[in-house]
């Protein structure tokens, strides 16, 4: 199977082209056609010589994703379900904000982290996405925008879709280098946020990368007992291991961390948990921001959305303790809002279709 050309960083593309006997400057031409002019076929690269076109066509592809479903919300949010070359499906979401257009990308087929409230983990991980498959999610969305003819471009990226990004670290980093490259899409590092559930060793590595990409940590509980109940990863990386990794990141980068906190009714949304969270973050509050997230209920999951009064009390408790926080603005509530819901629904439909076909045969 041919690999996606989108998986190559500019340096990797340059090396590959030179190794195949072509001039170094050809890499800049190809890169420009991919990310500035955004062609959908190698033959459209008009100033690239025929021998290189043939080489590219024999080794790479521009399309490893095909659009299966596109759900459009009244608020402008668009959720895409893409089919990969091996038949697996993933989700990608385009969201409209007053500051620009943000895309939430997926990094794995399924997820092994096992957060008990999450639709993404209904189906365990079958494989990592390649860097090309992650980049191509951005390209598919950008092509959609290009086709609308409104001169809009993806300006922000959140790596918060299906999967744990730090469990696919090398492909994640290549993806970040491609989309951030100033000769290509040129999406600013400070406009990109990577979210992790807390793989502590990779947080040290990420701090050492020396990039300006934002980091978000899914905390969701302020103590080990509660966090371990709702997030299995806390058993491997409890707060005693996680907090030193956070301290290292803050000291090394001096960049703020966003702490994601999904509010689950009568589970982690009491004033007591808010006080505990404030205590946990008090020595780093100058570089901390807590993003309080109203829960999107998922079928067959035992959780409900917190009451508005509980959300407000939680928010006010943190603010009173000097912890900056906010309640996330919801997008796409009239479509399959929770991450992984569209994918899991489609997989169940496909299973039912195959079962029915087998019964009728």
N, C-alpha and C positions, 0 to 999 in steps of 0.2 A: 504494500500500500504506500502511495506517495505521501510524503510529509507536507504539512502546511508551510508555505514559505513565510507566513506570518510568525512562525516560531523562531526565526533567526533575528538576532540583534544586528544592528548595522555592522558591527565589527565581524560577527560571524558570517554575514552575507559577503562582506568584502573578502574575507579569507577564502570562502568557498569559490567565489568568482575567480580569484587569482590562482587558486589551486587547479582550476580547470582551464588555465591558459588565457584568460581574458584580462583586459586592462583594469587597473584599480578603479578608474573613474566610472566604470560601468556600474559599480555598486551604487553610487549616488544617483545615477539615472534610474535604476530599477527601484530604489527606495522612494524616489520622487513619484514614480508612477503608482507605486503601491499606496502611499500614504498622503500625498498631496493631490494627485489627480484621481486616485482611488479607482483604478481600472478593475474590471472583473474578469479579464482574460489577458494572458501574456501577450497575445497577438496585438493588443491595443497599445503596447509600448513602442510608439512610432520611431523614436530615435535610438532604439536598442538594436544592435546588429542581429541578423538572422541566426547566426551560430549560437549566440547566447540565448535567444528566444527558444531555440530548439533544446538547448541544455536545460533551461528552466522548466520547459514543458515535460521533459523526460524524467525530471527528478522531483518536481514539486507540484502542488496544487494550490489554487486560490480559494477552493471551496470544500471544506470538510464538514460544514454545517448546512443543513437545509431547514427552512422554516416550516414547522408543522402546524403551529397554532399561534395566533396573535390576538391577544385580548386587549381592548382599549377601554380605559376608564374615563368617566366624565371629567375627572380632574386632569386629564392629559397623560396619565401614567399608561405605559404600554408594557405588557408582559409577553415575552416571546418564549415559545417552547421550540427548541432546536433539536433536530435529530443529528447525531454524530454519524460518522462513516461506518461505525460498527453496530449501528442500530440503537444505541443508548440515547436517552433524551435528557436535556438539561434546560434550566430556566435562566433567562436574562431579563432584566427590567430596566426600562427607561423612565426616569422621573423628571418632572419639570419643577424647577424652583425659581424664585425671583433672581437668583444669582447665576442661573444657567441650567444646562441639561446634564443630568447625572445618570450614569449607567451602573447598575449593580451586576457584577459578574460572578459566575460559578467557577470553582477551581477543581472540583472532583465529581465523579459520577456516584452520587450517594454520599453518605457521611458515617464515619465510625465513632464520632465523639460521643454520641448517645445522650444528648440533652433531652430530658423526658418531655419537654414542652414543644419540641421542634418538629415541624413537618418534614424537614430535610433529612432527618435521621430515620424516618419510617422505613426506608430501604437502605441497608448498609452499603458501604463503599464497595464498588466493583473495580474501580481503577482511578488513577489520577488523570486529569486532563493534561495534555501537552501544552507547552507555552503557546503554540500556534492556535490551539483550540480556544484558549483564553483570549488571545488577541483578536481572534476572528469574531468573537462575540461583540467586541467594540466595533469592528469593521462592518458587521451585519447591521448593527443599529445605525452606524453612520451612513451606510448605503441607503437604508430606509429614509433617513433624513434628507439625503441628497436627492432621492426620488421625489420628495415632496416639493422640491424647488423653492424652499424658503430660506436658503443660505444659512441653515442652522448647523451647529457642530456640537459634538460631545465635548463638554468642558470639564466635567468632573467624573471621577470613577470611585466607586466603593467596592472593595473586594469582600462582600458580605453575603454572597449567594450560597448555593449548596456546597458543602464541604468545608474543611478546615484548611485555610491557605498555608499555614506553617507546616502542615503535613504533606505539602507539595511544594517545598521551599524553593528548590532550584528552578522549577518551571515558573513559579511565582516571580522570582527575581528577574528572569529573562523577560517575562511579560511586562514588568514594571519598566525595564530598560527600553523596551520597544515603544511603549505608548508615551514615555517621557521624552524620547529623543527629539531634540529641537529641529532636526531635519525632516521629521515625519509628522506624526499627529501633534506633537509638542504640547501634550497635556501636562501642565505644571505639577511637580511633585507635591506641592502643598495643596493641590486640588485632588489628590489621590489619598484614600484612606484604606488601610488593610486592617481587617478585624480578625482577632484570634480568640479562641476559647481559653487560651492560657497554656500553650506548650512552652514551658519556661526556658529550656535550652535554646530554642529558636529565637526567643526574645532577646537573648544575649547576642546571637548572631546578627539579628536585624539591627540592633543598636550599633553594631560594629560596621555596618554597611556604609555609613556616612551619607545616606540619602535623606532628603527632606520629606519623604512620604509620611503621612500621618498614621498613627497607630491607635486602634480601638481595642479594648479588652472586654470580652463578655464576662462580666463578674456575676451578676444575677442573684448573688446572696452574699451576706457579709460575714458568715462564719462557716467553718468546715462542715459541720453536721448538716446544715441546710443545703450548702452548695453541693455536697456529695450526693444528696438525695435527688437533686434535680439535674446535676451535671456529673456524669461518670468520670470525666477527666480530672475532677478534683481529687480523686483517689490516687492518681498518679502524680499530680502536681498540686498538692494542697496549698493553702495560703502561705504556709511557712516557706515553701519553695517559690511560690508565685510573686510574693511581695518583694523579695530581694531582686528578682529579675526586673520587676518594675522600677525599683530604685536604681538599678544599674542603667536601665534605658534612660531614665530621667537625667541621671548624672552625666551620661555619655552624650546625650543629644540636646539636653535642655529644651526639649519639645514636649508640649502638653499631650497627655494621654486622655482619651475619652473612655469612660467606663460605661458600658452598655448594661442596663438593668431592666429586664422585662418584669413588669409588675403582674404577679399572679394572685388572684383573689384569695385572701385568707391563708396564703402560703408564705410570701416574702414581702408583703405590702404593709406590715404594721409599723407603727411609730418606733417600736423597739428595734426593728431591722434598720430603719432609717438612722437611728442613733448609733447603732453598731457600724453601719457603713461610714458615717461621719467620723467615728473614732478610727476606723481602719485607714482613712485617707487624710487624717488631720495633718500629718507631718509632710504631706505632699500636695496639699490643697491648692498651692499657688500654680501647680502644673497639672491640675486635675479638672475634668468636667464630667459630670454624670448625666447621661442621656437616659431619661426615664421613658420606657416604651410600653404603651398600652398593649396588652396581649391580644393577638388575633386567634380566637379559638380554633382548634384543629380537631377534626372528627376523631373519635376514639382516644382522645387525650383527656386526662382527668382535671383539666384546669379551666378556669373562667377568667374573664377580664375583671380587673379591680374596679371597685366603685369609684366614681369621680371624687367623692369626698376623701377616700383613702389615698388616691393619687395626689390630691392637693395637699393633704397632711404630710405625706412623704416628702413632697417637693419643698414645702415650707420648713420642715424639720431640717433638711439638708441646708437650705439657704440660711436659716437661723444659726447654723453651726459653721458658716463660712465656706460651705462647699458649693461651688458654682454648678448649676444644673438647669435642665429644661425638660419639657415633655415633648417627645418627638411628634412632629406633624405627620399625620397618617396620609398615605398615598395608596390609591387603588383599592379602597375598601369595597367597591362595588364589583370587583373581580376577585380572583383567588389571591387574596391579599398576603397571606403568610407565605414565607419562603418555602418552596418545595410542594405547596399544595397542588398547583397545576400539574406538576410532573407526576406526583403520586396518583392523582385522579386519572390522568391519561394512561398510566401504567395499569391501573386497575381495570379501566375500560378495555384495554388491549387484551388483558388476561381473560375477561369475560367474553370478549368477541371470539378468542381462540377456543375457549371452552365450549361455547355455543356451536361453533363450526365443527368441533370434534364430535359433539353429541349428534349433530345432524348428518355426519358423514357415514 
